[in-house]
Amino acid sequence: MRTFLIILDGFGVGEAPDAALYGDEGSNTAYHVALAMGGVNLPNLGKLGLPLIVDVPGSYVSWPPLGAAARLRELSPGKDTTTGHWELMGTVLRDPFPTFPDGFPAEIIESFEKAIGRKILGNYPASGTVIIEQLGPEHLRTGHPIVYTSADSVFQIAAHEDIVPVDVLYEWCKVARQLLQGKNAVARVIARPFAGKPGSFFRTPRRRDFSLPPPRETLLDKLCQGGYDVITLGKLDDIFAGRGITKPLHCPDNDECMKLLSKFVEDDFNGLLFCNLIDFDMKYGHRNNPPGYANALLQFDSWLESFIGRIRPDDLLIITADHGNDPLTPSTDHSREYVPLLVYGGKVRTGNMGTFSGFCCLAKTLAEVYSVDDDGLDGVSFASLILR
């Protein structure tokens, strides 16, 4: 029994009821991306029922839809990648990860500098592409790494690959991960290698995330304990700190992930293939780039047609997201939104299934589908509603 779970990173479908607490009133990633382009035709997402749950100008439902469509509402506080993915796998956080809108405390920075033997540059919230243009020339002169954060719970370290070898940058991230504990325990320490020259710096594909491990067992752990395959594509091995995964495959972008998905749909495995498509969020949402976002959606939708055609009768295809990232709002940060839930397969009931409270309901559902122990997983299964 195979399940293909695809995360469209940052693809929200409308402001959550508590969006105002996060300054995200009016956010609707799917709607605004299409609106900005005068309409975007996504026929294959339309066949699965996406327009049943969100208005996507230019896209329409093929009736009857091929799959079940619903929305998921996040229960955990926050709107970051780690929080969203952990909740999708059954772990609702009670307290948000710490954020540092004024930069990191002096004692953290001093301890980090002492450990790596260099001073740092930055230590303030910033867009990653902007800060390397601002501080990149000084970094080239001094060799001092650039440290910055964002509205998310992240400690990011940027360094030019010609100045700091990537392996050294990863070691510095491990140092930071050890320092950032307790009240300073950010969700992720992120290595941000870049290249190029002043005025034309660019980030390279060798980004790595060094996450905290989930606080308790997730669906991934349960599936592994049940003897199932858990294959991950993208950055998911980092997000779950390598736990509960039988075959991690680290991929830098959507193209490589989709190529591997096309390979695995022909393979025999028994369990879950869990894939994160990062480009929507990393390349276009954070950079407020609706044309780029729309083009990435069109590429995914075109690829999806062939993939759907190769799904076996007993397979499940599930498409969802971890948060929003509306490129039409002034902010370059994530947005607190509902996320889509599109489910396709031979055993799936079709139509609009409404809204489920908790991303975690997906984990509870898959635990029921695979008959694994769901003790400790948050949420309520919707298997009886969606599956025949």
N, C-alpha and C positions, 0 to 999 in steps of 0.2 A: 504494500500500500504506500503510495507516494503522495506527498503534499509539497507543492511549490508555493512558498510564501515570499512574495515580492514586496519590498518596502520602497515606495516612491518617496524618498527622503524630502521632507518639507512640503508635501502636497496636501495642504489643508483644504477643507470644503465649507468654510464659514466659521465666523466667530463663535467660540464657546460661550455658554451662559456667564462665565466668570471672566470673560476677556477684558473687561474694564479694570480688573485688578492688576492686569499686566500691561495696561496701556495699549491694548490691541482691539479696541472697538472698531467695528467696520471691516476687519480683516477677512478676506475670502480669497485665498490663493488661486484656486481653480477658476473662479469667476473673473477675477481681475486680470489674470494672465490672458485669458481669452478675450476679454473686453478690450484690453490694450492693443490687441492685434486686429481688432475689428471682426473677431470671430476665429475660432480654431476648430477645424473638423477632425474629431477623434472617433472615427467610425467603429473601431474595435472596442474601445472603452465604452462607446455608446451601446454596442451589442451586449456588453456585460451589465449595463444598467447605470453607468455613472450619472447621466442626466436625470435619473429618477431622484437623486439625493442632492444635487447641486446644479444650478443653472450654469451651463458652460456654453456661452454664445458660439454658435456655429456647429455645435454637436447635438446629436439627436439620438433618441432611443429607437433601436430596431425592435418592433413589437411582434411577438412577445420577446422580452429580453432573454438572453442565453443563460443569465446567472441571477443570483440573489444580490441585491444592493442594500446597503445600510450605512449608517454613520456610527462611529464610536466616539464617546465622550471621555476625555481623560479625567481620572480621579486624583492622580498624584499632583502635588503642588509643583509648579515649574513648567517649562516648555522646551526642555533641552533634549538632545539626542539620547543620552543615557536613560533619562527618566522615561521617555516614550518607549524605547525598546524594552527596558526592564518590565514596564507595565504590560506591554504586549505579550510578554512571556510569563505573566502571572504575579509580578511583584509590584504592588502599589506602595509607593513611598509615603511615609507619614509626615516626614519633615523634608523641606527642600534642601538641595545641595547649596552650600554657601557661594555667594557671588561677591565680587570685589570691585564695585563701581568706582572706587577711588584708588585702585591699585592694591598690591599686596602689602601686608605689614612689613615694616622695616626688618624685623627679626627674621622673617622668612627669606627676604631678599639677601640679607647679610649672610645667613647660613648657606644659601645656595651659592653665592659668590665665593665663599670660603671653600666650599666643597669642590667647585669646578676650577678654582684658581684664577678666575677672571671677574671683572666687573660686568654689569649688564647695562643695556640701554632700554629705555622705555619705562615699563611698569605702569601702564595705564590702559584703559579700554580703547580699542581701536579696530578698524577694519584691517584684516591681514594684508590686503593688497596695498592699502594706503600707508600703513606703518613701514613696510619695507621700502617704499619710495622715500618716505621721510627720513628714516634712520639707516637705510641701506648703505649710503656712502660712508657714514661714520663707522658702521660695522666693518666695511672693507678696510678702513684705515686702522682700526684698533683690534679687530677680532673679537670684540665684545658681542655676545649674543643679544638678540632683541627679545625681550619678554613683554607680553601683553595679555590682556584678557578681553572679555566681551560681556554682554548681558547674560551669557551662559556661565555655568560653573566650570571654567576652563583656565588653565595656566598654559599659555602657548609660548613656544621657544622657536624663533626663526633664526636661521643661519645660512649664509651663502655656502653652497657645496664646495666652492674652491677655497674657502677660508676654514671651514669646519667640516671635516669628513662626516658623512651621514651617520656612520656607526658611532662617532663621538657624540653627535647630537642626540642619538638614541640613549646613550649612556647618561648624558646630562638630564634627559627626561626621566630616567629611572631614579636619578638622585632627587629630582624635584618630587617625584611620586612618593618617595620615602619621607620627604620633609612635610608634605602636605597631608597631614593626618588630623584627626580630632576636629576641632572647630574650623580648621583650614582645609578640610578634606574635600577638595574640588572633585567633581565627577571625573574629569579627564585632564591629563597632561598631554599636550599635543606637540609633536615635532613638526615644524613647518620649514623644511628645506626649500631654498630658492636659488635661482641662478640669474644670469644676465648682467647687464651693466646699468649704472645710474640712468634713470629715465626709461629703462626698459627691463626692469626686474620682472621675473615671473616665478611662480611657485612650481616646483617639480612634483612628480607623482609619488615621491617617496615619503609622503606624510605617514605618520604613525600615531595612534592614540594609545595612551597608557591609562586605562580606566581602573577605578576601584572595582573589586569583585562584587557581584550582587550580594546583598545581606543575607539571603536565604536561597534555597533551591528554586530554580526556575523550571519551566516546562522542558528546557533543553536538558537539564540534569535528569528529570523524570524519564524522558525518552531514552537517554543513554542507559539508565539503570534498567529500563525495560528491554534492552537489547536492540533498539532501533538505531539506524543511521541518522546522524545529525551533521549535515554538510552546510557550511556557511560560505557565502561569497560576499566580497566587499570588505567592509571594515568591522564586520560583526564579531570576529574573533577578538578584536581589541575591545569592543564595547562590553563583552561578557568576560573579559580577562582570560580568554581561552577555556572557560569552564563549560562543561556540558556539550562539547563539540567533538565529533569523531573525525571529521575531515575539514580543517579550516583552509580556505583558499582566499588569500588576500588579493584584492583587485583594486586598481586605482581609479576606475571610472566606469560609467555605464556600458560603454562598448565592450569592454572585456567581460563584464558580468553577463551581458546578454549573450555573448559568444559561448560562455560556459553553460549558461542555462540551456542554450540550444543543443549543446553536447549532452547534458545530463538528461534531457527529456527523452533521449534515445537509450539511456542506460537503465539497467535494473538496479534499483536500490530500494530499501525498505525503511521508510521513515520520512524525515523532514529535510527539504532543501530550503534554506533560509537565506535570502539575498537582499542586500541593501544597494539601491541605485542612488548614488550620492550626488550626481551632477546637478540635479534639480535644486538642491539646497546649496551645495558648496560653490558651484560655478555661477548660478543665476539668481537664486533667492537672496543670498547675502550681498550680491552686487547690484541688486535692484535692476535686473536685466530681463524685462518681460519678453523681448524677442528671442533671447537665448533660451529662456525657460520654455517658451512655446515650441521652439524648434526641437528641444529635447523631448517634449511630450509627443510631438509628431513622429520623431524617430522611434520612440518606445511603442507608440500605437501601431506603426507600420510593422515593426518586428513582432508585435503581439499576435497579428493575424496568423502567421505561420506557426507560432508556438501553440496557440489554441487548437489548431488543426492536428497537433501531434499529442494532445493530452489523451491518455487512455481512459476508458470508461470508469475505472475505479479510482482514478487520480482526483486530487483536489488542487485547484489553482486559486490562491487567495492573494488579492492585491489590497494593500492598505498603506498607511503612512505613520510617521512617528510624531509629527507636529506640523504646523504651517510655517510658511516663510513667504509672506506676501510681498512681491517685488514692487507693488505700487504704493506701499505705505512709506513714509519718510524714514522709518527705522530700517536698518540693515540686519536686524536680529530676527530670530524665530518669532512666530505669532501663535497665540493660544487659540486653537481652532479645533473643531471636529475633524476627524479624519475619515476617509472613505473605507468601506469594507465591501469588496467585490469578490464573490465566491462563485466558481464555475466548476462543473464536473457532472458526471452521469447521474449522480445521486442527489443533486442539488435542486431544491425548489426554486422557482424563479419569481422575480418581482421585488417590490420595495418592502423591506423588512423593518423599516423605521430606524429608531435610534437605540443603541445599547449603551448602558451606563457602565463605562469602564473598558479601556483597552484590554484589560485583563480577562474579559469574557472570551477573547480569542484563545488564550492559553487553556482556559477551563474547557472550552469546546474541543480543542485538539486532544486534550488529555482524555476526554470521553471517547473521541473517535478512535484513539489508539489503545484505549483500555489500560492506561497507565495510572499509577497512584497520583491523585490530585491533591493530597493532603498538603496544606501550606500554600497552595496557589489561591490567589484572590480571584474574585469574579464569579459569574454564574454562566453555565454552559447554555449556548443557544443552538446546540446541535439539533434538538427536536424541531426547532422552527425552520431551520435552513436545509436540513437533510431529510430525504424521504425515508 
